[in-house]
Amino acid sequence: MSIYLDNAATSFPKPDSVTDSVYHFMKYIGANIGRSSYSKAQKAGEVVNETRQLLCQLFNYCNPDHVVFTSNVTEAINLAIRGIVSKGGHVITSGLEHNAVWRCLKMLERDHDIQISTVPCDRNGITEPEKINELIQPDTQLIVFTHASNVLGTLQPIRTIGAIASQHHIPFLVDSAQTAGAYPIDIRADNIDILAFTGHKSLLGPTGTGGLIVKSEGLIRPQKAGGTGRDSISPYQPEYLPDSLEAGTLNVSGIAGLGAGVKFILNKTVEAIRNKEQSLTDYALNQLQRIENLTIYGPCNPEKMVGVISFNVNCVAAVEIAYVLDEVYEIMVRAGLHCAPTAHRLIGTESDGTVRVSFGYFNQKEDVDLLVFALREIISKI
Ligand SMILES: Cc1ncc(COP(=O)(O)O)c(C=O)c1O
């Protein structure tokens, strides 16, 4: 039996309700939304609106029209950053960003002369939010932070960062790729102006889904123009949400599945899911720390992390360990840089990366036991 420990890349398996919902939509509804008025088109519109409402419920936000769908969080983040930051502007970010944020900023730095300030963090990815105050400039246009590192698992103090951003009237964008659905997020209490989410990780939806929840109308300049089904006579993109940021046909069947994923989470509760993943992380850390010749990175404190653990077996390349885990033991993990080079620079693993195991709601302690057994056996043969 194979074991899936790559939930930080995408969650697997999905709840049956998610696959059923995609199937049901494609088989029995199948229409586009907002374009036509026959009953199936209206039904399709209801499916999408219901998913907007469920996401609002999950993240404690009040206006479903401010939920904008994109094809993943990378597209959502690019839309937000490019739609807020203008030529020569200044942006503050963490030292742990995924390339979804980092490359987007670096390309704006190269092509549009923006300035980037990185908030220092320690080797475990712990950030002191007060340091942000020293980096704020008159032309700071955005603060963008990942909620949890996809390499070290370390949670970032977004509530405090959001409060600082709000005091200075700077929009605060959060990349929730590693937390949405697995850790509580409250847009209002966490002082988030724009929440970027991806549908296919802990939200348990299909690939090809993601989006933004945007607090204020007009905060993000549209980056795409095209059909939305409304105000078609106007030569310009509508100025109201979600149409201002949603041009072209949405991934409606994927959004149907995402809605089912969010319903599953709301039924189980985020707190219960968090507790399960936290205790699994605790158990795994305890077991892994007992293995000789294995270096674990990050805070090694389950309260400060999501269910993502990076490690290396001393003197063996991460890719080799991942290969043997898969070939011999049918254990699926990820090796390499995980699209987050700055985090690797922090821990000194930018040449080979790390082996990363990441848990999801459906993992069990037995999966950890088999991983630990396999690693012990591999190390004993080195
Ligand atoms: C922190 C973080 N941000 C962004 C992304 C990009 O996600 P997606 O490929 O769904 O756009 C990931 C995916 O691994 C991630 O871990």
The ligand as a Tripos MOL2 file, in Angstrom:
@<TRIPOS>MOLECULE
LIG
   16    16     1     0     0
SMALL
NO_CHARGES

@<TRIPOS>ATOM
      1 C1          3.6290   29.0020    0.2360 C.3       1 LIG1
      2 C2          3.2110   28.6890   -1.1650 C.ar      1 LIG1
      3 N1          2.8280   29.6810   -1.9800 N.ar      1 LIG1
      4 C3          2.4250   29.4450   -3.2410 C.ar      1 LIG1
      5 C4          2.3790   28.1800   -3.7520 C.ar      1 LIG1
      6 C5          1.9270   27.9660   -5.1700 C.3       1 LIG1
      7 O1          0.7340   27.2160   -5.2080 O.3       1 LIG1
      8 P1         -0.0080   26.9460   -6.5890 P.3       1 LIG1
      9 O2          0.9080   26.0640   -7.3720 O.co2     1 LIG1
     10 O3         -1.2710   26.2810   -6.1990 O.co2     1 LIG1
     11 O4         -0.2160   28.2440   -7.2560 O.co2     1 LIG1
     12 C6          2.7570   27.1070   -2.9560 C.ar      1 LIG1
     13 C7          2.7820   25.7280   -3.4920 C.2       1 LIG1
     14 O5          3.5460   24.8930   -3.1630 O.2       1 LIG1
     15 C8          3.1820   27.3660   -1.6180 C.ar      1 LIG1
     16 O6          3.5680   26.3790   -0.8160 O.3       1 LIG1
@<TRIPOS>BOND
     1     1     2 1
     2     2     3 ar
     3     2    15 ar
     4     3     4 ar
     5     4     5 ar
     6     5     6 1
     7     5    12 ar
     8     6     7 1
     9     7     8 1
    10     8     9 2
    11     8    10 1
    12     8    11 1
    13    12    13 1
    14    12    15 ar
    15    13    14 2
    16    15    16 1
@<TRIPOS>SUBSTRUCTURE
     1 LIG1         1 GROUP 0 **** ****
